[in-house]
Amino acid sequence: MEYIERKIKIGEADPIALLGANDAHLHLLESRFPATIIFRNNTLSLRGSPEEIRQLESVISEMLYVLKRKGTLTLDDVEEIIELSDNTQPSSSSEQPVSTGRTVNRCYPLGT
């Protein structure tokens, strides 16, 4: 299996707010992703398969966005971000469009 490594600098974000009290958010990420996650010197180091790292980068980016927007980040926020990330992953089975059950009405001008 191919492994890659990425580093994400958290910039001005508060590490405790991002990773959670007692690293609760970090532990949640570690329990949901088989990739290795290490935090040192305001940098998250990620190591895992390309797909794991892509998904983790997306989740961490969203965590940083929510933290910046709200000023806080809760465990529920992180859970929701992970769940949304899981739901947006492309299906490996078929690429068929999924019907939402909504009817779209189109309006056309009447001819005179």
C-alpha positions in Angstrom: 0.0 0.0 0.0 1.2 3.5 -0.9 1.6 6.0 2.0 2.0 9.7 1.7 2.7 12.4 4.3 1.3 15.9 4.5 1.8 18.7 6.9 -0.8 21.3 7.8 0.1 24.5 9.6 -2.7 25.7 11.8 -1.6 29.3 11.6 -3.2 31.6 14.2 -5.7 28.9 15.3 -5.7 28.1 19.0 -4.3 24.5 19.2 -6.4 23.7 22.3 -9.6 24.9 20.6 -8.7 23.0 17.4 -7.6 19.7 19.0 -10.0 19.9 22.0 -9.6 19.8 25.7 -7.3 16.8 26.5 -7.0 16.3 22.8 -10.6 15.1 22.5 -11.0 16.2 18.9 -7.6 14.7 18.0 -8.6 11.4 19.6 -11.9 11.4 17.7 -10.0 11.9 14.4 -7.6 9.1 15.3 -10.5 6.7 16.1 -12.2 7.4 12.7 -9.1 7.4 10.4 -6.4 4.8 10.2 -3.9 7.4 9.2 -1.2 8.6 11.7 -1.8 12.1 13.1 0.9 14.0 15.0 0.8 17.6 16.3 4.0 19.5 16.9 5.0 23.2 16.7 1.6 24.3 15.3 1.8 21.7 12.5 -0.3 18.6 12.0 1.6 15.8 10.3 -0.6 13.3 8.5 0.6 9.9 7.2 -1.6 7.4 5.5 -3.1 6.3 2.2 -3.7 9.0 -0.4 -7.5 8.7 0.1 -7.2 8.9 3.9 -5.0 11.9 3.7 -7.3 13.7 1.2 -10.3 13.1 3.5 -8.4 14.1 6.6 -7.1 17.3 4.9 -10.7 18.1 4.0 -12.0 17.5 7.6 -9.2 19.5 9.2 -9.7 22.4 6.8 -13.4 22.4 7.7 -12.5 22.3 11.4 -10.3 25.3 11.0 -13.0 27.1 9.1 -15.7 26.4 11.8 -13.2 27.4 14.5 -12.5 30.7 12.8 -16.1 31.4 12.0 -17.6 30.5 15.4 -14.6 31.1 17.7 -15.1 27.6 19.2 -15.2 24.0 18.0 -17.1 21.4 19.9 -16.9 17.6 19.7 -20.3 17.6 18.1 -19.0 20.0 15.4 -16.1 17.6 14.7 -18.5 14.6 14.6 -20.7 16.4 12.1 -17.8 17.4 9.9 -16.6 13.8 9.8 -20.1 12.5 9.0 -20.5 15.1 6.2 -17.1 14.2 4.9 -18.1 10.5 4.8 -21.3 11.3 3.0 -19.5 13.3 0.3 -17.1 10.5 -0.7 -17.7 9.2 -4.2 -19.2 5.8 -4.3 -16.9 3.1 -5.7 -19.8 1.1 -7.0 -21.6 3.1 -9.6 -21.4 6.6 -10.9 -25.2 6.8 -11.5 -27.0 10.0 -10.6 -29.2 9.7 -7.6 -32.8 11.0 -7.8 -33.8 13.3 -4.9 -37.5 12.8 -5.6 -38.0 16.5 -6.4 -39.9 17.5 -9.5 -38.4 20.3 -11.5 -40.9 22.4 -13.3 -39.5 24.4 -16.2 -41.3 27.5 -17.6 -41.3 28.2 -21.3 -42.6 31.4 -22.9 -45.9 31.0 -24.6 -45.9 31.5 -28.3 -48.2 34.2 -29.8 
